[in-house]
Amino acid sequence: MNNDRQQPKDWIAAFAKQDWKTPAVAVAGTLASLGLIRMYSNGPVYRQTVNLKGKVVVVTGANTGIGKETCIQLARMGATIVMACRDPSRALKAKEQVVHLSKNENVDFIRLDLSDLSSVRQFASEFCKKYSRLDILFCNAGVMALPKRETTKDGFEMQFGVNHLGHFLLTNLLLDRLIASAPSRVIVVSSYAHTFGKIDFDNLQWQRNYSGFAAYGASKLANILFVKELDRRLKQQNANVGVYAVHPGAVRTELPRYILSSWWKKLLATPILPLTYLLMKDPYHGAQTQIRCAIDPSLQHTSGKYFADCKETTPSAAARDSQVAEKLWQVSEKLVGLVEK
């Protein structure tokens, strides 16, 4: 029987022999190239799923970006999701979207403002009254590169206060639930920006020489050091709680909103905005690394590690400093009131 359909290799050969001066072929080649770049920029997808029915998951910053995408994906696996967000109106709208897309009604919202330690304590108290277990905690929320120094309600530099101290206190207040629900996991969203961060114990609150990007880098370095020390302490207790720091990649979310806070910055950025759709991950792909760290059973022996693009990666030398990690923990305990100053 004759077969008029060419084999794939024949198509490739024919494509390579095309006259690239032909507009249609040139357009097709350009689109194909852009598609390949887009696929590469998005990075890997963790395609395994697990049954999370009966499991309780808390996600901070859950109303947008990779936080909301994480809620959708884990809700589809059957988890009970608690969205921890600052703005009730935005959170409730996002909750409706999560329920609709996941077909899972077990989605809750409890208000959490990480820039206010009293709100962190109120969240932990309300959560523990409503839920007897906690299986996965995503410390996902964050602020980035504030153009001028701002402080939290408790007087901490905003990025250090929200990105590190708020999550530090939250995790410690929920630690008993995590240990009692073991095996459980804590996922802390850091960033490659930790590589230009520095922990200066004499200037933790950036009262001198403030730089938005430097302060952001320091807060992301603090995230990894927190994971390192938390893992050490949990292992001393023989607690079966896995702790992971993740770099989600350059993701197209609301996080850089402060970078474009003025009209002239937006004007300057206009020519390059189309490139962000080509070179930055979308939220679905940006959430893949933290989803893998949350549910992959093969990672149970890699607690305390740093992940990017769904695989274990070595962070900077500063992020591997055990002495700084321990001292940061001790200082943080005092700052948030877990121990007396």
C-alpha positions in Angstrom: 0.0 0.0 0.0 1.4 3.4 -0.9 1.9 5.8 1.9 2.0 9.5 0.8 2.7 10.8 4.3 6.3 11.8 4.9 8.2 10.5 7.9 9.2 13.1 10.5 12.9 13.2 9.4 11.7 13.9 5.8 9.7 16.9 7.1 12.8 18.2 8.9 15.0 17.7 5.8 12.4 19.5 3.6 12.1 22.3 6.2 15.9 22.8 6.2 16.0 23.1 2.4 13.4 25.8 2.2 14.2 29.2 0.8 14.4 31.3 3.9 13.7 34.4 1.8 10.1 33.2 1.4 8.1 35.4 3.9 5.9 32.5 5.0 8.9 30.3 5.8 10.7 33.1 7.6 7.7 33.9 9.7 7.2 30.2 10.6 10.9 29.9 11.5 10.7 33.0 13.7 7.6 31.7 15.5 9.2 28.3 16.0 12.3 29.9 17.5 10.3 32.1 19.8 8.3 29.1 20.9 11.5 27.2 21.7 12.8 30.2 23.7 9.5 30.4 25.6 9.6 26.7 26.4 13.2 27.0 27.7 12.4 30.1 29.8 9.4 28.4 31.5 11.7 25.6 32.7 10.6 22.1 33.8 7.2 20.9 34.9 6.8 18.5 37.8 4.1 16.2 36.5 3.7 13.8 39.4 0.7 14.0 41.6 -0.2 12.6 45.0 -3.4 12.1 46.8 -3.7 14.9 49.3 -7.2 14.3 50.6 -7.3 14.9 54.3 -4.1 17.0 54.2 -4.1 20.7 55.2 -2.0 23.2 53.4 -1.3 26.8 54.3 -0.1 29.2 51.5 0.9 32.8 52.3 0.5 35.3 49.6 -2.1 33.0 48.0 -4.2 35.5 46.2 -1.9 36.0 43.2 1.1 34.7 41.3 2.7 31.4 42.2 0.9 31.4 45.5 -2.5 31.2 43.8 -1.2 28.7 41.3 0.1 26.5 44.1 -3.3 26.6 45.7 -5.0 25.5 42.5 -2.6 22.6 41.8 -2.7 21.2 45.4 -6.4 21.7 45.6 -6.7 19.5 42.5 -4.9 16.8 44.4 -7.6 16.9 47.1 -5.9 19.1 49.8 -7.7 21.4 52.1 -6.2 24.8 51.3 -5.9 27.7 53.7 -5.2 30.9 51.9 -3.3 33.3 54.1 -3.6 36.8 52.6 -3.6 40.4 53.7 -6.4 41.9 51.6 -9.7 40.1 52.2 -11.4 41.3 49.0 -8.6 40.1 46.8 -8.3 36.9 48.8 -12.0 36.0 48.5 -12.0 36.7 44.8 -8.9 34.4 44.4 -10.6 31.8 46.6 -13.5 31.6 44.1 -11.1 31.1 41.3 -9.2 28.3 43.1 -12.5 26.5 43.9 -13.7 26.9 40.3 -10.5 25.7 38.7 -9.8 22.9 41.1 -13.3 21.7 41.6 -12.5 21.5 45.3 -14.7 23.2 47.8 -12.3 22.8 50.7 -10.6 26.2 50.3 -10.5 28.6 53.3 -9.2 32.1 53.9 -7.7 33.4 57.1 -6.4 37.0 57.1 -2.6 37.3 57.5 -0.5 40.5 57.4 3.1 39.6 57.6 4.1 43.2 58.2 2.2 43.1 61.5 3.4 40.5 64.1 0.1 40.8 66.0 -1.7 39.7 62.8 0.7 36.7 62.5 -0.1 35.7 66.0 -3.9 36.1 65.4 -3.6 34.0 62.2 -1.8 31.2 64.1 -4.4 31.3 66.9 -7.3 31.2 64.5 -5.8 28.5 62.4 -5.1 26.2 65.3 -8.7 26.6 66.6 -10.0 25.5 63.2 -7.5 22.8 62.2 -6.0 20.0 64.2 -3.2 19.3 61.6 -0.9 21.1 59.2 0.8 19.1 56.5 2.4 21.6 54.2 3.3 25.3 55.0 4.3 27.5 52.1 6.1 30.7 53.2 5.5 32.2 49.8 4.5 35.9 50.2 7.0 38.6 49.8 7.9 42.2 48.8 10.7 43.2 46.5 13.0 46.2 46.0 11.1 49.0 47.7 12.5 52.2 46.3 12.7 53.9 49.7 13.0 52.5 53.2 9.7 51.6 54.8 9.0 49.9 58.1 6.5 47.3 59.3 4.1 48.0 62.1 6.7 46.7 64.5 9.4 49.0 63.2 11.4 46.5 61.1 12.7 47.3 57.6 9.8 46.1 55.4 11.6 43.5 53.3 13.4 41.9 56.2 10.2 42.1 58.3 7.8 40.6 55.8 10.1 38.2 53.9 12.0 36.8 56.9 10.6 37.8 60.3 6.9 37.4 59.5 7.5 33.9 58.1 10.0 33.1 60.9 7.3 33.8 63.6 4.5 32.1 61.6 6.5 28.9 61.2 7.5 28.8 64.8 3.9 29.3 66.0 2.7 26.5 63.7 5.6 24.2 64.4 3.7 22.0 66.9 1.0 21.4 64.3 3.6 20.5 61.7 5.5 18.1 64.0 2.2 16.4 65.2 1.2 16.0 61.5 4.5 14.5 60.4 5.6 13.6 57.8 5.0 17.3 56.9 6.9 20.0 55.1 7.8 23.7 55.1 8.6 25.4 51.8 10.3 28.8 52.0 10.4 30.9 48.8 13.8 32.5 48.5 15.5 33.8 45.3 18.7 33.8 43.3 18.9 37.4 44.6 20.3 35.8 47.8 23.6 35.7 46.0 24.0 39.5 46.3 22.6 39.5 49.9 24.6 40.1 53.1 23.6 39.6 56.7 25.0 42.6 58.6 24.0 42.2 62.2 24.9 45.8 62.9 22.6 47.1 60.2 19.8 44.4 59.9 17.1 47.1 59.6 18.9 49.1 56.9 18.9 52.3 58.9 22.2 53.1 57.1 22.9 53.0 53.4 19.5 51.7 52.3 19.3 50.0 48.9 16.1 48.3 47.8 17.8 45.6 45.9 20.4 45.0 48.5 17.8 44.8 51.3 15.8 42.3 49.1 18.9 40.2 48.6 19.6 40.2 52.3 16.0 39.1 53.1 16.2 36.2 50.6 19.6 35.1 52.1 17.9 35.2 55.4 15.2 32.8 54.0 17.8 30.2 53.2 19.7 30.6 56.5 16.4 30.2 58.3 15.7 26.9 56.4 19.2 25.7 57.2 18.9 26.3 60.9 15.3 25.1 61.2 16.3 21.9 59.5 19.1 21.4 62.0 16.9 22.0 65.0 14.2 19.7 63.7 16.7 16.9 63.1 17.9 17.3 66.7 14.3 16.6 67.8 14.0 13.7 65.4 11.0 15.5 63.9 9.9 14.2 60.5 9.4 17.7 59.0 11.1 18.4 55.7 12.2 22.0 55.1 13.2 23.4 51.7 14.3 26.8 50.3 13.3 27.4 46.6 14.2 29.8 43.9 11.1 29.9 41.6 12.9 31.7 38.8 12.1 35.0 37.1 8.3 34.8 37.2 5.8 37.2 35.7 3.9 38.2 38.9 3.1 41.3 40.9 6.3 41.0 43.0 8.3 43.7 41.0 5.5 46.2 41.3 7.6 48.6 43.3 10.3 48.7 40.6 7.7 50.2 38.3 6.2 52.5 41.0 6.5 55.8 39.1 5.3 56.9 35.6 8.8 57.5 34.3 9.9 54.0 35.3 6.9 52.5 33.5 7.7 54.6 30.4 11.3 53.4 30.4 10.2 49.8 30.8 7.6 49.9 28.0 9.9 48.8 25.2 11.1 45.7 27.1 7.8 44.6 28.6 7.1 42.3 25.6 10.3 40.5 26.4 9.1 39.6 29.8 6.4 37.4 28.2 9.1 35.7 26.3 11.9 35.3 28.9 10.0 35.1 32.2 8.1 32.2 33.6 4.3 32.3 33.9 2.9 31.6 37.4 2.1 27.9 36.5 5.7 27.2 35.7 7.0 29.4 38.5 5.2 27.2 41.0 6.7 23.9 39.9 9.7 23.9 42.1 7.9 24.5 45.3 5.2 22.0 44.4 7.8 19.3 43.8 9.5 20.1 47.2 6.0 19.9 48.8 4.9 16.5 47.5 7.8 14.5 46.0 8.4 11.5 48.4 11.9 11.1 47.0 13.0 14.3 48.6 12.4 13.2 52.2 16.2 12.8 52.7 17.1 16.2 51.2 15.6 18.5 53.9 17.4 21.7 54.5 18.5 22.1 50.8 18.0 24.8 48.2 16.1 24.0 45.0 15.7 25.8 41.6 14.1 24.5 38.4 12.8 21.5 40.2 16.3 20.2 41.2 18.6 20.6 44.2 21.1 23.5 43.6 24.0 24.8 45.6 23.3 28.3 47.1 26.0 30.9 47.8 28.7 30.4 50.3 27.0 32.9 52.6 23.9 30.8 52.5 25.8 27.8 53.7 27.3 29.5 56.8 26.0 27.6 59.8 27.3 30.1 62.4 25.5 33.0 60.7 22.4 30.8 60.4 22.4 30.1 64.1 23.0 33.7 65.1 20.3 34.9 62.8 17.9 32.5 64.4 18.8 33.8 67.9 18.5 37.4 66.8 15.2 36.7 65.1 13.7 35.0 68.2 14.4 38.2 70.2 13.1 40.5 67.5 9.7 38.7 67.2 9.3 38.1 70.9 9.7 34.4 71.1 12.4 34.9 73.8 13.2 37.9 76.0 15.6 40.4 74.6 
